[in-house]
Amino acid sequence: MNPTKETMNPLCFFFVFFFFALLQLSEAAKDSSAQQVKLQNRRLGSSVVFPVSGNVYPLGYYYVLLNIGNPPKLFDLDIDTGSDLTWVQCDAPCNGCTKPRAKQYKPNHNTLPCSHLLCSGLDLPQNRPCADPQDQCDYEIGYSDHASSIGALVTDEFPLRLANGSAVNPHLTFGCGYDQQNPGPHPPPPTAGILGLGRGKISISTQLKSLGTTKNVIVHCLSHNGKGFFSIGDELVPSSGVRWTSLATNSPSKNYMTGPAELLFNAKTTGVKGIDVVFDSGSSYTYFNAEAYQAILDLIRKDLNGKPLKDTEDKSLPVCWKGKKPMKSLDEVKKYFKTITLRFGNQKNGQLFQVPSESYLIITEKGNVCLGILNGTEVGLDSYNIIGDIFFQGIMVIYDNEQHRIGWISTDCDKTPNEYGGELSEEAYPTGFGLITELFSGSDSSKNKNLASDGEL
């Protein structure tokens, strides 16, 4: 017997179709929402990575190449975790600039008004009142090596390729520096400017976090051999093996200050305890306060007694030794020097920042071996202790602003992440340190007001 063929009521068919369509739209919306969340999380977890070039001696610093503007223009910038403000030499015209006009940044009616939040949040001495909300935001920054930059804040595109493969063009605020002063004994730096990576609102890493582009995590890995890598974001942070110490909560500045720490030499206490330490990639060398410096120097000299090294003068650094013949490599003498250690936390569970001799010594062009640790008290750093690039060699350093901590792990910094390889050119650069002067008591960059008059871009 054949079954009876029934026909569906057209109205009923419409409602069934409509129900399934709504169901599909609902599932699609869920998928789309889930994908949006996934993409957003992926975006927030992205990093931007740069190859690094430079060395402690003779260049005196490490830098990255960064594109700014549309069309993009390449600038070489000193990596400085000791200050917040990024600035480039400005075609305004420019005083004290080392770059020709073709390699300076050309503003194009893109100055920031002085009423902008980032202008009031500069965390720098701002003595110029904002009489008209549309007036340009002027800045003046002084560094603890007595260098300074005066200019105006501008905003422009920063074309970036993220580690997740996407390209972004965030508009970031930075300084267009039209008056640079370098009164020290070294010639002015030949770079285009400074990449400020401190903890303040105007820091590039803070701005990228506020835009949802990256997490506020900074990583640098500096090689003994003139290479390395630098990133903003947390992709390169190892999941294990990192030693962490908390950032000081009572720091008077936006620098990366930790503490207290104990100073060890050859794994034994020096008796120097409770010292505050600032991590500063803008500093070529390490600066200890007078007590810590003298303790280390005395122990090194005592250890060298009877060794084939004699005190000698060398204009490169204050404390140097010579051998029976000029040295070509630290491999020839590093066996005569012991490891220096900073122990953060208590004696039992402290986190050790270990510095082998090849990371606190240099060989000069005269063939002498010199101590890359200086007396910070003598140069006006008061009781602060600054860890500079020389201590960072061969170590991945992580400035985790998300969890308010600093971490480190021994790493082969010559091996950059595969997709971010490349050779960068080097230029001579004087030694110095990049901390802004407000860190130190009694200092005020406004004292340099006579360095330049106000300028309009």
Order of alpha helices (4+ residues) and beta strands (2+ residues): alpha-beta-beta-beta-beta-beta-alpha-beta-beta-beta-beta-beta-beta-alpha-beta-beta-beta-beta-beta-beta-beta-alpha-beta-beta-beta-beta-beta-beta-beta-beta-alpha-beta-beta
